[in-house]
Amino acid sequence: MHEQIPDFQMPTAEQARLAAESLRLLADPTRIKVLWALLQGESSVACLAELVGAPPTAVSQHLAKLRLAGLVRGRRQGTFIYYTAADEHVRRLLTQALYHAEAERAERDLPDRGSGAPTARRSATSPT
């Protein structure tokens, strides 16, 4: 059946594996918050820990995994490392994930949990 679809392409095994690994690493609320904060600008571990409400050691471990996946980058200044989201692809990936979550919540008519975080719909249109 798929042979009849013009330009039908499947990802290679390696592409699928790498994509699954990136998505697996995003399957943690703290990592989502860390990435969202880093999309707003460069930050240190201590600042990120305060923003996401997690101990600095935990945030550091999350950052190490996100860095290995190529989702964040670090810049050393003296004894401190300042982190940023790797690129615009990370912004699009996270924005789409948050938008989808918001759409699912609305479709299921679930109450907003009042986290105080910006909604994905609003963030999808915010300037970079």
Backbone as XML, in Angstrom:
<?xml version="1.0"?>
<chain id="A" units="angstrom">
  <residue number="1" name="MET">
    <atom name="N" x="0.819" y="-1.189" z="0.000"/>
    <atom name="CA" x="0.000" y="0.000" z="0.000"/>
    <atom name="C" x="0.869" y="1.262" z="0.000"/>
  </residue>
  <residue number="2" name="HIS">
    <atom name="N" x="1.928" y="1.307" z="0.816"/>
    <atom name="CA" x="2.750" y="2.499" z="0.894"/>
    <atom name="C" x="3.530" y="2.765" z="-0.390"/>
  </residue>
  <residue number="3" name="GLU">
    <atom name="N" x="3.701" y="1.730" z="-1.234"/>
    <atom name="CA" x="4.395" y="1.919" z="-2.504"/>
    <atom name="C" x="3.642" y="2.890" z="-3.404"/>
  </residue>
  <residue number="4" name="GLN">
    <atom name="N" x="2.347" y="3.045" z="-3.178"/>
    <atom name="CA" x="1.517" y="3.917" z="-4.011"/>
    <atom name="C" x="1.553" y="5.374" z="-3.561"/>
  </residue>
  <residue number="5" name="ILE">
    <atom name="N" x="2.191" y="5.651" z="-2.453"/>
    <atom name="CA" x="2.289" y="7.029" z="-1.952"/>
    <atom name="C" x="3.533" y="7.669" z="-2.542"/>
  </residue>
  <residue number="6" name="PRO">
    <atom name="N" x="3.346" y="8.775" z="-3.303"/>
    <atom name="CA" x="4.521" y="9.418" z="-3.911"/>
    <atom name="C" x="5.500" y="9.909" z="-2.842"/>
  </residue>
  <residue number="7" name="ASP">
    <atom name="N" x="6.779" y="9.712" z="-3.089"/>
    <atom name="CA" x="7.850" y="10.186" z="-2.217"/>
    <atom name="C" x="7.776" y="9.631" z="-0.795"/>
  </residue>
  <residue number="8" name="PHE">
    <atom name="N" x="7.145" y="8.464" z="-0.623"/>
    <atom name="CA" x="7.068" y="7.852" z="0.702"/>
    <atom name="C" x="8.466" y="7.477" z="1.160"/>
  </residue>
  <residue number="9" name="GLN">
    <atom name="N" x="8.821" y="7.889" z="2.383"/>
    <atom name="CA" x="10.127" y="7.560" z="2.943"/>
    <atom name="C" x="9.980" y="7.185" z="4.399"/>
  </residue>
  <residue number="10" name="MET">
    <atom name="N" x="10.760" y="6.227" z="4.804"/>
    <atom name="CA" x="10.837" y="5.833" z="6.208"/>
    <atom name="C" x="12.191" y="6.288" z="6.742"/>
  </residue>
  <residue number="11" name="PRO">
    <atom name="N" x="12.263" y="6.648" z="8.031"/>
    <atom name="CA" x="13.576" y="6.982" z="8.587"/>
    <atom name="C" x="14.443" y="5.730" z="8.641"/>
  </residue>
  <residue number="12" name="THR">
    <atom name="N" x="15.745" y="5.950" z="8.605"/>
    <atom name="CA" x="16.651" y="4.813" z="8.750"/>
    <atom name="C" x="16.579" y="4.316" z="10.192"/>
  </residue>
  <residue number="13" name="ALA">
    <atom name="N" x="17.113" y="3.148" z="10.419"/>
    <atom name="CA" x="17.136" y="2.587" z="11.775"/>
    <atom name="C" x="17.887" y="3.528" z="12.719"/>
  </residue>
  <residue number="14" name="GLU">
    <atom name="N" x="18.992" y="4.103" z="12.248"/>
    <atom name="CA" x="19.795" y="5.004" z="13.084"/>
    <atom name="C" x="19.037" y="6.299" z="13.374"/>
  </residue>
  <residue number="15" name="GLN">
    <atom name="N" x="18.357" y="6.850" z="12.385"/>
    <atom name="CA" x="17.561" y="8.065" z="12.604"/>
    <atom name="C" x="16.462" y="7.800" z="13.632"/>
  </residue>
  <residue number="16" name="ALA">
    <atom name="N" x="15.783" y="6.680" z="13.495"/>
    <atom name="CA" x="14.713" y="6.336" z="14.437"/>
    <atom name="C" x="15.269" y="6.146" z="15.848"/>
  </residue>
  <residue number="17" name="ARG">
    <atom name="N" x="16.424" y="5.503" z="15.951"/>
    <atom name="CA" x="17.038" y="5.287" z="17.261"/>
    <atom name="C" x="17.414" y="6.611" z="17.917"/>
  </residue>
  <residue number="18" name="LEU">
    <atom name="N" x="18.042" y="7.502" z="17.157"/>
    <atom name="CA" x="18.457" y="8.797" z="17.713"/>
    <atom name="C" x="17.248" y="9.648" z="18.112"/>
  </residue>
  <residue number="19" name="ALA">
    <atom name="N" x="16.218" y="9.638" z="17.285"/>
    <atom name="CA" x="15.009" y="10.399" z="17.620"/>
    <atom name="C" x="14.360" y="9.846" z="18.883"/>
  </residue>
  <residue number="20" name="ALA">
    <atom name="N" x="14.279" y="8.526" z="18.994"/>
    <atom name="CA" x="13.692" y="7.902" z="20.180"/>
    <atom name="C" x="14.491" y="8.248" z="21.427"/>
  </residue>
  <residue number="21" name="GLU">
    <atom name="N" x="15.814" y="8.275" z="21.297"/>
    <atom name="CA" x="16.668" y="8.614" z="22.433"/>
    <atom name="C" x="16.417" y="10.055" z="22.886"/>
  </residue>
  <residue number="22" name="SER">
    <atom name="N" x="16.332" y="10.971" z="21.937"/>
    <atom name="CA" x="16.055" y="12.371" z="22.287"/>
    <atom name="C" x="14.701" y="12.509" z="22.967"/>
  </residue>
  <residue number="23" name="LEU">
    <atom name="N" x="13.694" y="11.846" z="22.417"/>
    <atom name="CA" x="12.359" y="11.935" z="23.015"/>
    <atom name="C" x="12.329" y="11.278" z="24.391"/>
  </residue>
  <residue number="24" name="ARG">
    <atom name="N" x="13.060" y="10.180" z="24.545"/>
    <atom name="CA" x="13.122" y="9.506" z="25.860"/>
    <atom name="C" x="13.715" y="10.444" z="26.904"/>
  </residue>
  <residue number="25" name="LEU">
    <atom name="N" x="14.729" y="11.187" z="26.519"/>
    <atom name="CA" x="15.356" y="12.116" z="27.448"/>
    <atom name="C" x="14.431" y="13.273" z="27.815"/>
  </residue>
  <residue number="26" name="LEU">
    <atom name="N" x="13.475" y="13.564" z="26.965"/>
    <atom name="CA" x="12.523" y="14.634" z="27.266"/>
    <atom name="C" x="11.344" y="14.145" z="28.101"/>
  </residue>
  <residue number="27" name="ALA">
    <atom name="N" x="11.278" y="12.858" z="28.348"/>
    <atom name="CA" x="10.152" y="12.284" z="29.082"/>
    <atom name="C" x="10.319" y="12.442" z="30.584"/>
  </residue>
  <residue number="28" name="ASP">
    <atom name="N" x="10.647" y="13.642" z="31.008"/>
    <atom name="CA" x="10.815" y="13.938" z="32.429"/>
    <atom name="C" x="10.407" y="15.401" z="32.651"/>
  </residue>
  <residue number="29" name="PRO">
    <atom name="N" x="9.470" y="15.657" z="33.557"/>
    <atom name="CA" x="9.004" y="17.029" z="33.764"/>
    <atom name="C" x="10.103" y="18.023" z="34.137"/>
  </residue>
  <residue number="30" name="THR">
    <atom name="N" x="11.079" y="17.579" z="34.919"/>
    <atom name="CA" x="12.169" y="18.491" z="35.292"/>
    <atom name="C" x="12.992" y="18.872" z="34.065"/>
  </residue>
  <residue number="31" name="ARG">
    <atom name="N" x="13.251" y="17.916" z="33.199"/>
    <atom name="CA" x="14.018" y="18.228" z="31.985"/>
    <atom name="C" x="13.249" y="19.162" z="31.066"/>
  </residue>
  <residue number="32" name="ILE">
    <atom name="N" x="11.949" y="18.975" z="30.995"/>
    <atom name="CA" x="11.122" y="19.882" z="30.185"/>
    <atom name="C" x="11.252" y="21.299" z="30.741"/>
  </residue>
  <residue number="33" name="LYS">
    <atom name="N" x="11.154" y="21.450" z="32.056"/>
    <atom name="CA" x="11.267" y="22.774" z="32.673"/>
    <atom name="C" x="12.652" y="23.373" z="32.473"/>
  </residue>
  <residue number="34" name="VAL">
    <atom name="N" x="13.677" y="22.544" z="32.612"/>
    <atom name="CA" x="15.050" y="23.028" z="32.409"/>
    <atom name="C" x="15.214" y="23.528" z="30.978"/>
  </residue>
  <residue number="35" name="LEU">
    <atom name="N" x="14.772" y="22.735" z="30.018"/>
    <atom name="CA" x="14.893" y="23.162" z="28.619"/>
    <atom name="C" x="14.092" y="24.431" z="28.348"/>
  </residue>
  <residue number="36" name="TRP">
    <atom name="N" x="12.888" y="24.498" z="28.907"/>
    <atom name="CA" x="12.062" y="25.692" z="28.698"/>
    <atom name="C" x="12.780" y="26.931" z="29.239"/>
  </residue>
  <residue number="37" name="ALA">
    <atom name="N" x="13.361" y="26.807" z="30.419"/>
    <atom name="CA" x="14.106" y="27.926" z="30.998"/>
    <atom name="C" x="15.293" y="28.295" z="30.109"/>
  </residue>
  <residue number="38" name="LEU">
    <atom name="N" x="15.985" y="27.301" z="29.577"/>
    <atom name="CA" x="17.149" y="27.569" z="28.735"/>
    <atom name="C" x="16.762" y="28.177" z="27.391"/>
  </residue>
  <residue number="39" name="LEU">
    <atom name="N" x="15.551" y="27.937" z="26.961"/>
    <atom name="CA" x="15.079" y="28.578" z="25.734"/>
    <atom name="C" x="14.857" y="30.076" z="25.937"/>
  </residue>
  <residue number="40" name="GLN">
    <atom name="N" x="14.719" y="30.487" z="27.194"/>
    <atom name="CA" x="14.546" y="31.903" z="27.500"/>
    <atom name="C" x="15.893" y="32.628" z="27.559"/>
  </residue>
  <residue number="41" name="GLY">
    <atom name="N" x="16.969" y="31.859" z="27.726"/>
    <atom name="CA" x="18.302" y="32.450" z="27.788"/>
    <atom name="C" x="19.258" y="31.593" z="28.581"/>
  </residue>
  <residue number="42" name="GLU">
    <atom name="N" x="20.497" y="31.981" z="28.555"/>
    <atom name="CA" x="21.576" y="31.273" z="29.230"/>
    <atom name="C" x="21.353" y="31.271" z="30.746"/>
  </residue>
  <residue number="43" name="SER">
    <atom name="N" x="21.756" y="30.171" z="31.381"/>
    <atom name="CA" x="21.543" y="30.075" z="32.823"/>
    <atom name="C" x="22.564" y="29.137" z="33.460"/>
  </residue>
  <residue number="44" name="SER">
    <atom name="N" x="22.774" y="29.332" z="34.750"/>
    <atom name="CA" x="23.657" y="28.459" z="35.527"/>
    <atom name="C" x="22.827" y="27.365" z="36.192"/>
  </residue>
  <residue number="45" name="VAL">
    <atom name="N" x="23.522" y="26.358" z="36.723"/>
    <atom name="CA" x="22.844" y="25.269" z="37.424"/>
    <atom name="C" x="22.060" y="25.803" z="38.613"/>
  </residue>
  <residue number="46" name="ALA">
    <atom name="N" x="22.664" y="26.698" z="39.386"/>
    <atom name="CA" x="21.999" y="27.225" z="40.586"/>
    <atom name="C" x="20.707" y="27.956" z="40.216"/>
  </residue>
  <residue number="47" name="CYS">
    <atom name="N" x="20.767" y="28.773" z="39.183"/>
    <atom name="CA" x="19.571" y="29.500" z="38.755"/>
    <atom name="C" x="18.500" y="28.536" z="38.240"/>
  </residue>
  <residue number="48" name="LEU">
    <atom name="N" x="18.909" y="27.557" z="37.452"/>
    <atom name="CA" x="17.957" y="26.567" z="36.941"/>
    <atom name="C" x="17.317" y="25.776" z="38.073"/>
  </residue>
  <residue number="49" name="ALA">
    <atom name="N" x="18.116" y="25.427" z="39.067"/>
    <atom name="CA" x="17.588" y="24.673" z="40.210"/>
    <atom name="C" x="16.487" y="25.468" z="40.902"/>
  </residue>
  <residue number="50" name="GLU">
    <atom name="N" x="16.711" y="26.755" z="41.067"/>
    <atom name="CA" x="15.704" y="27.607" z="41.693"/>
    <atom name="C" x="14.454" y="27.697" z="40.818"/>
  </residue>
  <residue number="51" name="LEU">
    <atom name="N" x="14.647" y="27.845" z="39.519"/>
    <atom name="CA" x="13.507" y="27.971" z="38.601"/>
    <atom name="C" x="12.639" y="26.725" z="38.555"/>
  </residue>
  <residue number="52" name="VAL">
    <atom name="N" x="13.266" y="25.543" z="38.555"/>
    <atom name="CA" x="12.503" y="24.308" z="38.404"/>
    <atom name="C" x="12.146" y="23.656" z="39.727"/>
  </residue>
  <residue number="53" name="GLY">
    <atom name="N" x="12.675" y="24.195" z="40.834"/>
    <atom name="CA" x="12.339" y="23.654" z="42.148"/>
    <atom name="C" x="12.960" y="22.299" z="42.415"/>
  </residue>
  <residue number="54" name="ALA">
    <atom name="N" x="14.206" y="22.134" z="41.997"/>
    <atom name="CA" x="14.911" y="20.870" z="42.208"/>
    <atom name="C" x="16.298" y="21.167" z="42.775"/>
  </residue>
  <residue number="55" name="PRO">
    <atom name="N" x="16.886" y="20.214" z="43.471"/>
    <atom name="CA" x="18.240" y="20.428" z="44.002"/>
    <atom name="C" x="19.252" y="20.615" z="42.862"/>
  </residue>
  <residue number="56" name="PRO">
    <atom name="N" x="20.267" y="21.454" z="43.076"/>
    <atom name="CA" x="21.276" y="21.680" z="42.032"/>
    <atom name="C" x="21.934" y="20.390" z="41.534"/>
  </residue>
  <residue number="57" name="THR">
    <atom name="N" x="22.159" y="19.425" z="42.428"/>
    <atom name="CA" x="22.783" y="18.166" z="41.985"/>
    <atom name="C" x="21.894" y="17.427" z="40.989"/>
  </residue>
  <residue number="58" name="ALA">
    <atom name="N" x="20.591" y="17.431" z="41.239"/>
    <atom name="CA" x="19.650" y="16.776" z="40.314"/>
    <atom name="C" x="19.625" y="17.505" z="38.974"/>
  </residue>
  <residue number="59" name="VAL">
    <atom name="N" x="19.605" y="18.844" z="39.023"/>
    <atom name="CA" x="19.591" y="19.629" z="37.786"/>
    <atom name="C" x="20.876" y="19.376" z="37.003"/>
  </residue>
  <residue number="60" name="SER">
    <atom name="N" x="21.986" y="19.294" z="37.688"/>
    <atom name="CA" x="23.260" y="19.024" z="37.040"/>
    <atom name="C" x="23.240" y="17.671" z="36.323"/>
  </residue>
  <residue number="61" name="GLN">
    <atom name="N" x="22.653" y="16.666" z="36.954"/>
    <atom name="CA" x="22.543" y="15.350" z="36.326"/>
    <atom name="C" x="21.644" y="15.401" z="35.094"/>
  </residue>
  <residue number="62" name="HIS">
    <atom name="N" x="20.533" y="16.125" z="35.199"/>
    <atom name="CA" x="19.638" y="16.284" z="34.041"/>
    <atom name="C" x="20.368" y="16.986" z="32.903"/>
  </residue>
  <residue number="63" name="LEU">
    <atom name="N" x="21.112" y="18.040" z="33.232"/>
    <atom name="CA" x="21.847" y="18.781" z="32.209"/>
    <atom name="C" x="22.896" y="17.904" z="31.522"/>
  </residue>
  <residue number="64" name="ALA">
    <atom name="N" x="23.545" y="17.058" z="32.284"/>
    <atom name="CA" x="24.548" y="16.163" z="31.702"/>
    <atom name="C" x="23.916" y="15.253" z="30.653"/>
  </residue>
  <residue number="65" name="LYS">
    <atom name="N" x="22.746" y="14.724" z="30.953"/>
    <atom name="CA" x="22.058" y="13.855" z="29.998"/>
    <atom name="C" x="21.581" y="14.637" z="28.786"/>
  </residue>
  <residue number="66" name="LEU">
    <atom name="N" x="21.024" y="15.814" z="29.018"/>
    <atom name="CA" x="20.558" y="16.650" z="27.908"/>
    <atom name="C" x="21.734" y="17.078" z="27.022"/>
  </residue>
  <residue number="67" name="ARG">
    <atom name="N" x="22.861" y="17.300" z="27.645"/>
    <atom name="CA" x="24.061" y="17.695" z="26.897"/>
    <atom name="C" x="24.567" y="16.538" z="26.034"/>
  </residue>
  <residue number="68" name="LEU">
    <atom name="N" x="24.577" y="15.341" z="26.592"/>
    <atom name="CA" x="24.990" y="14.160" z="25.824"/>
    <atom name="C" x="24.087" y="13.930" z="24.617"/>
  </residue>
  <residue number="69" name="ALA">
    <atom name="N" x="22.823" y="14.265" z="24.757"/>
    <atom name="CA" x="21.863" y="14.104" z="23.659"/>
    <atom name="C" x="21.953" y="15.251" z="22.653"/>
  </residue>
  <residue number="70" name="GLY">
    <atom name="N" x="22.766" y="16.252" z="22.959"/>
    <atom name="CA" x="22.904" y="17.383" z="22.048"/>
    <atom name="C" x="21.779" y="18.391" z="22.140"/>
  </residue>
  <residue number="71" name="LEU">
    <atom name="N" x="21.008" y="18.343" z="23.227"/>
    <atom name="CA" x="19.871" y="19.256" z="23.381"/>
    <atom name="C" x="20.256" y="20.554" z="24.081"/>
  </residue>
  <residue number="72" name="VAL">
    <atom name="N" x="21.353" y="20.535" z="24.842"/>
    <atom name="CA" x="21.855" y="21.752" z="25.490"/>
    <atom name="C" x="23.359" y="21.862" z="25.258"/>
  </residue>
  <residue number="73" name="ARG">
    <atom name="N" x="23.846" y="23.071" z="25.388"/>
    <atom name="CA" x="25.284" y="23.351" z="25.273"/>
    <atom name="C" x="25.729" y="24.107" z="26.502"/>
  </residue>
  <residue number="74" name="GLY">
    <atom name="N" x="26.989" y="23.936" z="26.845"/>
    <atom name="CA" x="27.549" y="24.641" z="27.988"/>
    <atom name="C" x="28.690" y="25.558" z="27.571"/>
  </residue>
  <residue number="75" name="ARG">
    <atom name="N" x="28.826" y="26.643" z="28.332"/>
    <atom name="CA" x="29.917" y="27.598" z="28.111"/>
    <atom name="C" x="30.572" y="27.841" z="29.463"/>
  </residue>
  <residue number="76" name="ARG">
    <atom name="N" x="31.874" y="27.543" z="29.539"/>
    <atom name="CA" x="32.594" y="27.703" z="30.796"/>
    <atom name="C" x="33.088" y="29.136" z="30.927"/>
  </residue>
  <residue number="77" name="GLN">
    <atom name="N" x="32.851" y="29.689" z="32.119"/>
    <atom name="CA" x="33.392" y="31.010" z="32.455"/>
    <atom name="C" x="33.962" y="30.898" z="33.862"/>
  </residue>
  <residue number="78" name="GLY">
    <atom name="N" x="35.275" y="30.801" z="33.938"/>
    <atom name="CA" x="35.909" y="30.586" z="35.235"/>
    <atom name="C" x="35.531" y="29.214" z="35.756"/>
  </residue>
  <residue number="79" name="THR">
    <atom name="N" x="34.977" y="29.182" z="36.963"/>
    <atom name="CA" x="34.568" y="27.902" z="37.554"/>
    <atom name="C" x="33.097" y="27.581" z="37.282"/>
  </residue>
  <residue number="80" name="PHE">
    <atom name="N" x="32.399" y="28.463" z="36.580"/>
    <atom name="CA" x="30.978" y="28.258" z="36.309"/>
    <atom name="C" x="30.756" y="27.799" z="34.875"/>
  </residue>
  <residue number="81" name="ILE">
    <atom name="N" x="29.692" y="27.036" z="34.685"/>
    <atom name="CA" x="29.255" y="26.656" z="33.350"/>
    <atom name="C" x="27.860" y="27.239" z="33.162"/>
  </residue>
  <residue number="82" name="TYR">
    <atom name="N" x="27.681" y="27.928" z="32.056"/>
    <atom name="CA" x="26.393" y="28.511" z="31.710"/>
    <atom name="C" x="25.822" y="27.719" z="30.539"/>
  </residue>
  <residue number="83" name="TYR">
    <atom name="N" x="24.573" y="27.331" z="30.681"/>
    <atom name="CA" x="23.929" y="26.455" z="29.708"/>
    <atom name="C" x="22.929" y="27.222" z="28.851"/>
  </residue>
  <residue number="84" name="THR">
    <atom name="N" x="22.767" y="26.727" z="27.610"/>
    <atom name="CA" x="21.736" y="27.231" z="26.701"/>
    <atom name="C" x="21.153" y="26.037" z="25.952"/>
  </residue>
  <residue number="85" name="ALA">
    <atom name="N" x="19.965" y="26.234" z="25.405"/>
    <atom name="CA" x="19.393" y="25.221" z="24.525"/>
    <atom name="C" x="20.259" y="25.161" z="23.275"/>
  </residue>
  <residue number="86" name="ALA">
    <atom name="N" x="20.403" y="23.993" z="22.705"/>
    <atom name="CA" x="21.349" y="23.786" z="21.609"/>
    <atom name="C" x="21.032" y="24.609" z="20.365"/>
  </residue>
  <residue number="87" name="ASP">
    <atom name="N" x="19.767" y="24.644" z="19.959"/>
    <atom name="CA" x="19.444" y="25.346" z="18.720"/>
    <atom name="C" x="17.939" y="25.521" z="18.576"/>
  </residue>
  <residue number="88" name="GLU">
    <atom name="N" x="17.557" y="26.067" z="17.445"/>
    <atom name="CA" x="16.134" y="26.340" z="17.180"/>
    <atom name="C" x="15.320" y="25.058" z="17.061"/>
  </residue>
  <residue number="89" name="HIS">
    <atom name="N" x="15.945" y="23.953" z="16.701"/>
    <atom name="CA" x="15.225" y="22.682" z="16.626"/>
    <atom name="C" x="14.680" y="22.281" z="17.999"/>
  </residue>
  <residue number="90" name="VAL">
    <atom name="N" x="15.453" y="22.532" z="19.040"/>
    <atom name="CA" x="15.012" y="22.216" z="20.402"/>
    <atom name="C" x="13.791" y="23.055" z="20.752"/>
  </residue>
  <residue number="91" name="ARG">
    <atom name="N" x="13.815" y="24.337" z="20.373"/>
    <atom name="CA" x="12.667" y="25.214" z="20.626"/>
    <atom name="C" x="11.412" y="24.670" z="19.935"/>
  </residue>
  <residue number="92" name="ARG">
    <atom name="N" x="11.542" y="24.296" z="18.680"/>
    <atom name="CA" x="10.383" y="23.792" z="17.944"/>
    <atom name="C" x="9.876" y="22.480" z="18.536"/>
  </residue>
  <residue number="93" name="LEU">
    <atom name="N" x="10.800" y="21.592" z="18.882"/>
    <atom name="CA" x="10.411" y="20.306" z="19.459"/>
    <atom name="C" x="9.654" y="20.492" z="20.770"/>
  </residue>
  <residue number="94" name="LEU">
    <atom name="N" x="10.192" y="21.303" z="21.647"/>
    <atom name="CA" x="9.560" y="21.515" z="22.948"/>
    <atom name="C" x="8.249" y="22.290" z="22.817"/>
  </residue>
  <residue number="95" name="THR">
    <atom name="N" x="8.229" y="23.284" z="21.958"/>
    <atom name="CA" x="7.006" y="24.059" z="21.753"/>
    <atom name="C" x="5.898" y="23.165" z="21.219"/>
  </residue>
  <residue number="96" name="GLN">
    <atom name="N" x="6.216" y="22.305" z="20.269"/>
    <atom name="CA" x="5.213" y="21.394" z="19.727"/>
    <atom name="C" x="4.730" y="20.402" z="20.788"/>
  </residue>
  <residue number="97" name="ALA">
    <atom name="N" x="5.637" y="19.898" z="21.604"/>
    <atom name="CA" x="5.243" y="18.963" z="22.663"/>
    <atom name="C" x="4.303" y="19.643" z="23.660"/>
  </residue>
  <residue number="98" name="LEU">
    <atom name="N" x="4.620" y="20.872" z="24.045"/>
    <atom name="CA" x="3.774" y="21.599" z="24.986"/>
    <atom name="C" x="2.435" y="21.971" z="24.352"/>
  </residue>
  <residue number="99" name="TYR">
    <atom name="N" x="2.458" y="22.331" z="23.101"/>
    <atom name="CA" x="1.220" y="22.659" z="22.392"/>
    <atom name="C" x="0.321" y="21.429" z="22.326"/>
  </residue>
  <residue number="100" name="HIS">
    <atom name="N" x="0.923" y="20.294" z="21.999"/>
    <atom name="CA" x="0.153" y="19.050" z="21.930"/>
    <atom name="C" x="-0.446" y="18.703" z="23.290"/>
  </residue>
  <residue number="101" name="ALA">
    <atom name="N" x="0.339" y="18.867" z="24.351"/>
    <atom name="CA" x="-0.158" y="18.573" z="25.701"/>
    <atom name="C" x="-1.328" y="19.492" z="26.051"/>
  </residue>
  <residue number="102" name="GLU">
    <atom name="N" x="-1.222" y="20.768" z="25.697"/>
    <atom name="CA" x="-2.296" y="21.721" z="25.975"/>
    <atom name="C" x="-3.550" y="21.377" z="25.170"/>
  </residue>
  <residue number="103" name="ALA">
    <atom name="N" x="-3.355" y="20.993" z="23.916"/>
    <atom name="CA" x="-4.491" y="20.618" z="23.071"/>
    <atom name="C" x="-5.176" y="19.367" z="23.612"/>
  </residue>
  <residue number="104" name="GLU">
    <atom name="N" x="-4.386" y="18.400" z="24.067"/>
    <atom name="CA" x="-4.953" y="17.184" z="24.667"/>
    <atom name="C" x="-5.745" y="17.521" z="25.930"/>
  </residue>
  <residue number="105" name="ARG">
    <atom name="N" x="-5.195" y="18.394" z="26.760"/>
    <atom name="CA" x="-5.881" y="18.791" z="27.981"/>
    <atom name="C" x="-7.205" y="19.452" z="27.645"/>
  </residue>
  <residue number="106" name="ALA">
    <atom name="N" x="-7.195" y="20.330" z="26.667"/>
    <atom name="CA" x="-8.419" y="21.029" z="26.282"/>
    <atom name="C" x="-9.431" y="20.066" z="25.670"/>
  </residue>
  <residue number="107" name="GLU">
    <atom name="N" x="-8.954" y="19.142" z="24.844"/>
    <atom name="CA" x="-9.851" y="18.185" z="24.189"/>
    <atom name="C" x="-10.513" y="17.273" z="25.206"/>
  </residue>
  <residue number="108" name="ARG">
    <atom name="N" x="-9.769" y="16.904" z="26.219"/>
    <atom name="CA" x="-10.318" y="16.031" z="27.266"/>
    <atom name="C" x="-11.083" y="16.827" z="28.308"/>
  </residue>
  <residue number="109" name="ASP">
    <atom name="N" x="-11.069" y="18.141" z="28.154"/>
    <atom name="CA" x="-11.742" y="19.058" z="29.066"/>
    <atom name="C" x="-11.226" y="18.890" z="30.494"/>
  </residue>
  <residue number="110" name="LEU">
    <atom name="N" x="-9.904" y="18.720" z="30.594"/>
    <atom name="CA" x="-9.275" y="18.602" z="31.902"/>
    <atom name="C" x="-9.023" y="19.987" z="32.469"/>
  </residue>
  <residue number="111" name="PRO">
    <atom name="N" x="-9.137" y="20.141" z="33.778"/>
    <atom name="CA" x="-8.856" y="21.458" z="34.358"/>
    <atom name="C" x="-7.387" y="21.799" z="34.253"/>
  </residue>
  <residue number="112" name="ASP">
    <atom name="N" x="-7.112" y="23.078" z="34.085"/>
    <atom name="CA" x="-5.734" y="23.561" z="34.083"/>
    <atom name="C" x="-5.215" y="23.420" z="35.502"/>
  </residue>
  <residue number="113" name="ARG">
    <atom name="N" x="-4.025" y="22.896" z="35.665"/>
    <atom name="CA" x="-3.487" y="22.661" z="37.004"/>
    <atom name="C" x="-2.952" y="23.922" z="37.642"/>
  </residue>
  <residue number="114" name="GLY">
    <atom name="N" x="-2.973" y="25.038" z="36.905"/>
    <atom name="CA" x="-2.562" y="26.305" z="37.492"/>
    <atom name="C" x="-1.114" y="26.341" z="37.889"/>
  </residue>
  <residue number="115" name="SER">
    <atom name="N" x="-0.245" y="25.807" z="37.038"/>
    <atom name="CA" x="1.175" y="25.751" z="37.377"/>
    <atom name="C" x="1.837" y="27.110" z="37.329"/>
  </residue>
  <residue number="116" name="GLY">
    <atom name="N" x="1.177" y="28.079" z="36.698"/>
    <atom name="CA" x="1.781" y="29.391" z="36.562"/>
    <atom name="C" x="2.705" y="29.469" z="35.366"/>
  </residue>
  <residue number="117" name="ALA">
    <atom name="N" x="2.946" y="28.345" z="34.697"/>
    <atom name="CA" x="3.803" y="28.336" z="33.516"/>
    <atom name="C" x="3.018" y="28.840" z="32.319"/>
  </residue>
  <residue number="118" name="PRO">
    <atom name="N" x="3.697" y="29.422" z="31.351"/>
    <atom name="CA" x="2.993" y="29.877" z="30.158"/>
    <atom name="C" x="2.410" y="28.697" z="29.419"/>
  </residue>
  <residue number="119" name="THR">
    <atom name="N" x="1.274" y="28.874" z="28.798"/>
    <atom name="CA" x="0.696" y="27.781" z="28.039"/>
    <atom name="C" x="1.456" y="27.629" z="26.749"/>
  </residue>
  <residue number="120" name="ALA">
    <atom name="N" x="1.440" y="26.430" z="26.223"/>
    <atom name="CA" x="2.160" y="26.158" z="24.983"/>
    <atom name="C" x="1.593" y="26.984" z="23.847"/>
  </residue>
  <residue number="121" name="ARG">
    <atom name="N" x="0.281" y="27.181" z="23.839"/>
    <atom name="CA" x="-0.332" y="27.953" z="22.761"/>
    <atom name="C" x="0.234" y="29.371" z="22.744"/>
  </residue>
  <residue number="122" name="ARG">
    <atom name="N" x="0.355" y="29.993" z="23.909"/>
    <atom name="CA" x="0.890" y="31.332" z="23.975"/>
    <atom name="C" x="2.383" y="31.333" z="23.633"/>
  </residue>
  <residue number="123" name="SER">
    <atom name="N" x="3.109" y="30.334" z="24.094"/>
    <atom name="CA" x="4.546" y="30.301" z="23.853"/>
    <atom name="C" x="4.873" y="30.019" z="22.397"/>
  </residue>
  <residue number="124" name="ALA">
    <atom name="N" x="3.992" y="29.306" z="21.712"/>
    <atom name="CA" x="4.261" y="28.983" z="20.316"/>
    <atom name="C" x="4.298" y="30.235" z="19.456"/>
  </residue>
  <residue number="125" name="THR">
    <atom name="N" x="3.652" y="31.287" z="19.904"/>
    <atom name="CA" x="3.628" y="32.514" z="19.107"/>
    <atom name="C" x="4.537" y="33.584" z="19.666"/>
  </residue>
  <residue number="126" name="SER">
    <atom name="N" x="5.212" y="33.288" z="20.766"/>
    <atom name="CA" x="6.072" y="34.310" z="21.364"/>
    <atom name="C" x="7.344" y="34.453" z="20.545"/>
  </residue>
  <residue number="127" name="PRO">
    <atom name="N" x="7.892" y="35.654" z="20.503"/>
    <atom name="CA" x="9.103" y="35.851" z="19.730"/>
    <atom name="C" x="10.284" y="35.121" z="20.342"/>
  </residue>
  <residue number="128" name="THR">
    <atom name="N" x="11.254" y="34.806" z="19.528"/>
    <atom name="CA" x="12.440" y="34.079" z="20.013"/>
    <atom name="C" x="13.499" y="35.036" z="20.488"/>
  </residue>
</chain>
